[in-house]
Amino acid sequence: MAESQSPICVECFAAQKAGDALAPWQYDIEPTPGPGEVDLEITHCGLCHSDVHQIDDAWGTACWPLVPGHEIAGKIAAVGVGVTNFRIGDRGAIGCQRNACDSCACCKAGLENVCPKMVQTYAGPTQERGGFAKRIRFPSKWVFKIPDQLEPEYAGPLMCAGITVFSPLKRYVLSGPGGPVGKKVGIIGIGGVGHPAVGVGK
């Protein structure tokens, strides 16, 4: 009889209760990803202000211990059965969502981010863990390949701040009536979200 594999110990940083400072922690996951899942060995993870909100439990959705982080970049370390979009060693990035129902009107319209059954990357009712860790297990559908010309430290923030501005610009400017040529875009506030908007707008 084959020996059972040992769980993988994931080293991370976590808050133990609302308002806590992050401190080293660890948790175990199954030895191999499940069907349709991948393990991402994390090399970079940005800090979004919504991570601070979650640590403070400002929205009442945190779970403890809380491992924040949803601007994640790294390399695929393992793939589950049925995964065809990634191989071990590929670079991947993860944003703030890990699942949706795929069947509601929002999902069918390409608006999975407002799906009533949307599952966020960490916290919430599923009590998942985020990217302030050495590894994360994730549905492969919600992991995105990093282009060769893009450094991973820049890929992470694009998964939150970047997509926040790219999505409306694509919908209303790039794909809007008449196309983008000659259109002007007003950006109010050049902060963590505004400055990627300037880059995309150019």
C-alpha positions as CSV (number, residue, x, y, z in Angstrom):
1,M,0.0,0.0,0.0
2,A,1.4,3.4,-1.0
3,E,2.4,5.7,1.9
4,S,0.2,8.8,2.3
5,Q,1.9,12.1,1.6
6,S,2.4,14.7,4.4
7,P,0.4,17.9,4.4
8,I,2.3,21.0,3.1
9,C,3.0,23.6,5.8
10,V,2.4,27.1,4.4
11,E,4.4,29.9,6.2
12,C,2.7,33.2,6.2
13,F,1.9,36.4,8.1
14,A,-1.5,36.7,9.8
15,A,-3.5,38.8,12.2
16,Q,-5.0,36.8,15.0
17,K,-7.8,39.3,15.7
18,A,-9.2,42.6,14.5
19,G,-6.6,45.4,14.5
20,D,-3.7,43.1,15.3
21,A,-0.3,43.6,13.7
22,L,0.7,40.8,11.2
23,A,3.0,38.2,12.7
24,P,4.5,34.9,11.4
25,W,2.0,32.0,11.4
26,Q,1.6,28.8,9.5
27,Y,-1.2,26.5,8.3
28,D,-1.4,23.1,6.5
29,I,-2.9,22.3,3.2
30,E,-3.4,18.9,1.4
31,P,-0.3,17.5,-0.2
32,T,-1.5,18.1,-3.8
33,P,-3.9,20.5,-5.4
34,G,-7.4,19.3,-6.1
35,P,-8.9,19.0,-9.6
36,G,-8.7,22.3,-11.4
37,E,-6.5,23.9,-8.8
38,V,-2.9,25.1,-8.8
39,D,-0.3,25.9,-6.2
40,L,1.4,29.3,-6.7
41,E,4.8,29.8,-5.0
42,I,4.5,33.5,-4.2
43,T,7.3,35.8,-5.0
44,H,5.5,39.2,-4.6
45,C,2.3,40.5,-3.0
46,G,1.2,44.1,-2.9
47,L,-0.6,45.8,0.0
48,C,-4.0,47.3,-0.9
49,H,-5.9,49.5,1.5
50,S,-8.7,47.0,1.5
51,D,-6.2,44.6,3.2
52,V,-6.0,47.1,6.0
53,H,-9.9,47.2,6.1
54,Q,-10.0,43.4,6.4
55,I,-7.3,43.3,9.1
56,D,-9.5,45.8,11.1
57,D,-12.6,43.8,10.2
58,A,-14.2,47.0,8.9
59,W,-16.6,45.1,6.7
60,G,-17.4,42.3,9.2
61,T,-16.2,39.6,6.8
62,A,-12.8,38.7,8.3
63,C,-12.0,35.3,9.6
64,W,-9.2,34.6,12.1
65,P,-6.4,34.0,11.8
66,L,-6.5,36.3,8.8
67,V,-3.9,36.1,6.1
68,P,-4.4,39.1,3.8
69,G,-3.1,39.9,0.3
70,H,-4.7,39.8,-3.1
71,E,-2.1,41.4,-5.4
72,I,-0.2,38.2,-5.9
73,A,2.5,37.1,-8.3
74,G,4.6,34.0,-8.4
75,K,5.4,30.7,-10.1
76,I,3.3,27.6,-10.5
77,A,4.6,25.0,-8.1
78,A,2.0,22.2,-8.6
79,V,-1.0,21.5,-10.8
80,G,-4.1,19.5,-10.1
81,V,-5.9,17.0,-12.4
82,G,-7.6,18.7,-15.3
83,V,-5.5,21.9,-15.3
84,T,-4.5,22.7,-18.9
85,N,-3.8,26.4,-18.8
86,F,-0.6,26.2,-16.6
87,R,2.4,24.0,-16.2
88,I,4.9,23.9,-13.3
89,G,7.3,26.9,-13.6
90,D,4.8,29.2,-15.4
91,R,4.4,32.6,-13.9
92,G,1.0,33.6,-12.6
93,A,-0.9,36.4,-10.9
94,I,-3.9,36.4,-8.7
95,G,-6.3,39.2,-7.8
96,C,-9.2,39.7,-5.3
97,Q,-11.5,36.9,-6.5
98,R,-11.3,33.1,-6.5
99,N,-14.6,32.0,-7.8
100,A,-18.1,32.9,-9.1
101,C,-21.2,30.8,-10.0
102,D,-20.6,31.0,-13.8
103,S,-24.3,30.7,-14.5
104,C,-26.0,34.0,-13.4
105,A,-26.8,36.9,-15.7
106,C,-23.7,38.8,-14.3
107,C,-21.4,35.9,-15.0
108,K,-22.8,35.4,-18.5
109,A,-22.2,39.1,-19.2
110,G,-18.6,38.9,-18.2
111,L,-19.3,40.7,-14.9
112,E,-18.2,37.9,-12.5
113,N,-17.0,40.5,-10.0
114,V,-20.6,41.4,-9.2
115,C,-21.8,37.8,-9.1
116,P,-24.1,37.3,-6.1
117,K,-22.1,34.1,-5.3
118,M,-18.7,35.7,-5.8
119,V,-16.0,34.3,-3.6
120,Q,-13.1,36.6,-2.6
121,T,-9.5,35.6,-2.5
122,Y,-9.4,35.5,1.3
123,A,-11.6,35.8,4.3
124,G,-15.4,35.7,3.9
125,P,-17.5,32.7,4.6
126,T,-15.1,30.3,2.9
127,Q,-12.3,31.4,5.3
128,E,-9.6,31.2,2.7
129,R,-6.1,32.5,3.1
130,G,-4.4,35.3,1.1
131,G,-1.1,36.2,-0.5
132,F,1.0,37.3,2.5
133,A,2.4,33.8,2.4
134,K,5.0,31.6,0.6
135,R,2.3,29.6,-1.3
136,I,-1.4,29.8,-2.1
137,R,-3.7,27.1,-3.6
138,F,-6.2,28.6,-6.1
139,P,-8.6,27.6,-8.9
140,S,-6.6,27.7,-12.1
141,K,-9.4,29.6,-13.9
142,W,-8.7,32.6,-11.6
143,V,-4.9,32.6,-12.0
144,F,-3.6,34.8,-14.9
145,K,-0.4,34.3,-16.8
146,I,2.2,37.1,-16.5
147,P,3.5,38.2,-19.9
148,D,7.3,37.6,-20.4
149,Q,7.9,41.4,-20.7
150,L,6.3,42.2,-17.3
151,E,8.3,42.0,-14.1
152,P,6.4,40.1,-11.3
153,E,6.6,43.0,-8.8
154,Y,4.6,45.1,-11.3
155,A,2.1,42.3,-12.0
156,G,0.7,42.0,-8.5
157,P,-0.8,45.6,-8.2
158,L,-2.3,45.3,-11.7
159,M,-4.5,42.5,-10.3
160,C,-6.4,45.0,-8.2
161,A,-5.6,48.7,-8.9
162,G,-4.8,47.9,-12.5
163,I,-8.0,46.0,-13.3
164,T,-10.1,48.5,-11.3
165,V,-9.3,51.1,-13.9
166,F,-8.7,48.9,-16.9
167,S,-12.2,47.4,-16.8
168,P,-14.2,50.6,-17.1
169,L,-11.7,52.2,-19.6
170,K,-12.0,49.1,-21.8
171,R,-15.8,49.0,-21.5
172,Y,-16.6,52.7,-22.0
173,V,-13.6,54.0,-23.9
174,L,-11.6,51.4,-25.8
175,S,-14.7,49.4,-26.7
176,G,-17.2,52.2,-26.7
177,P,-18.9,53.8,-29.7
178,G,-16.4,55.1,-32.2
179,G,-13.4,53.5,-30.5
180,P,-10.8,55.2,-28.4
181,V,-9.2,57.6,-30.9
182,G,-9.7,61.2,-30.0
183,K,-11.5,60.5,-26.8
184,K,-10.5,62.3,-23.6
185,V,-10.5,60.7,-20.2
186,G,-10.7,62.6,-16.9
187,I,-9.0,61.0,-13.9
188,I,-9.7,62.5,-10.5
189,G,-7.0,61.7,-7.9
190,I,-3.6,60.3,-8.8
191,G,-3.1,57.7,-6.1
192,G,-2.8,54.0,-6.0
193,V,-5.6,53.6,-8.5
194,G,-5.3,56.9,-10.4
195,H,-1.8,56.5,-11.5
196,P,-2.4,53.2,-13.3
197,A,-5.4,54.9,-14.9
198,V,-3.1,57.5,-16.4
199,G,-0.9,54.8,-17.8
200,V,-3.8,52.9,-19.3
201,G,-5.4,56.1,-20.6
202,K,-2.3,57.0,-22.5
